[in-house]
Amino acid sequence: MFLYLVHWWSTQKGKMATFRKRNGRWNVRIRSNHHRTISKTFINKDDAIKYARETEAKIQRGLFEDLEQASQITLRELLIQYRDQETIKKREHGPELYKINKLCKHKISERRLSKLSVLSLKKFRDEMALTLGPSTINKYITIISVAIKFARQTLAIYMPHNPCDYIKRLKEPEFASEIITEDEEKRLLLNAPRSKASWIGLSLMLGIDCGLRRGEILKLKRSDINFQKATCILRDTKNGTSRQVGLSPRVIQEMLKQPLHIDGRLINCTTKDQFKFYWDQLKRWSDVNKTFHSTRHTFASRLAMKGWTIQEISAQGGWKELKILKRYTHIAPEYLAEKLKKNN
């Protein structure tokens, strides 16, 4: 037999605190029409009564912070739930999936959400900075931030704030180094015929001249190309929409040289890993240390210096936000000097 006592009072209509004594400990349960039931256990009855009165007063004033749910789930559990419910739905979910799995192995993921403080995240950021670059670290912080937003908005887990909002992102290097110079482009095109991938030179042109992403090039089919109008339609792009773009004369010429493939694809390459292998090979031959994504930066920058409007560059390159496009566009100082010379 155990001692079982019940005592209650009501401070106002719709609120009631109930006390139960079991095995020498006092459990208080606070019910409210405007809040889920709150339960907490104390050794001393006076402490239980004090907690109940203070909690009801905070609920009445809208100041109560109920961290019970946040104290029952770890960051790892949240990340897994976010990964399985949200990340997996994204069109290009591979990179985020990889980063979430890496985060789940880090000791920061063992923390309960209620204990995930700004200080602990700063320590995590600084530790990661010893081995990773600023851009990668910022992406990890962003993933944690988005997962917490998912917890608060979708899972209805109360957290007074998102601690990631108070974490200063590390300064990332300027993207000017991502521009492929004309000399580098010449070397890449000169060595392209050496490759077994007959499409590698065409891919370079599609990136620099037309702003196509690697994924868009991989999915492009001959049936999507209008050779007479020098246009093509890019289906199911990264942004979740299709878009029509123009093609440069040299791209059209190179497209016509490509052999026909049974699946209708323009190039005989189906995976990102295969594409990366031949691109890395071409880079070594040409002594050019640039990623294929650099072609997008080169595309935007060159067209901006040729007088294209922001709307025109956005339409061709598929950028939906101006701030993102601005990160890709780098105006050479020589170009600005020439403009000033003409104005004077």
Sequence and secondary structure as in RCSB ss.txt:
>XXXX:A:sequence
MFLYLVHWWSTQKGKMATFRKRNGRWNVRIRSNHHRTISKTFINKDDAIKYARETEAKIQRGLFEDLEQASQITL
RELLIQYRDQETIKKREHGPELYKINKLCKHKISERRLSKLSVLSLKKFRDEMALTLGPSTINKYITIISVAIKF
ARQTLAIYMPHNPCDYIKRLKEPEFASEIITEDEEKRLLLNAPRSKASWIGLSLMLGIDCGLRRGEILKLKRSDI
NFQKATCILRDTKNGTSRQVGLSPRVIQEMLKQPLHIDGRLINCTTKDQFKFYWDQLKRWSDVNKTFHSTRHTFA
SRLAMKGWTIQEISAQGGWKELKILKRYTHIAPEYLAEKLKKNN
>XXXX:A:secstr
    EEEEEEEETTEEEEEEEETTEEEEEEEETTEEEEEEEESSHHHHHHHHHHHHHHHHHT     TTTTS BH
HHHHHHHHHHTGGGSTT HHHHHHHHHHHHSGGGGSBGGG  HHHHHHHHHHHTTTS HHHHHHHHHHHHHHHHH
HHHTS    SS GGGGS       GGGG   HHHHHHHHHHGGGSS TTHHHHHHHHHHH   HHHHHH BGGGE
ETTTTEEEE S TTSS EEEE  HHHHHHHHHS   TT BSSS   HHHHHHHHHHHHHHHT    TTHHHHHHH
HHHHHTT  HHHHHHHHT   HHHHHHH    HHHHHHHHHHH 
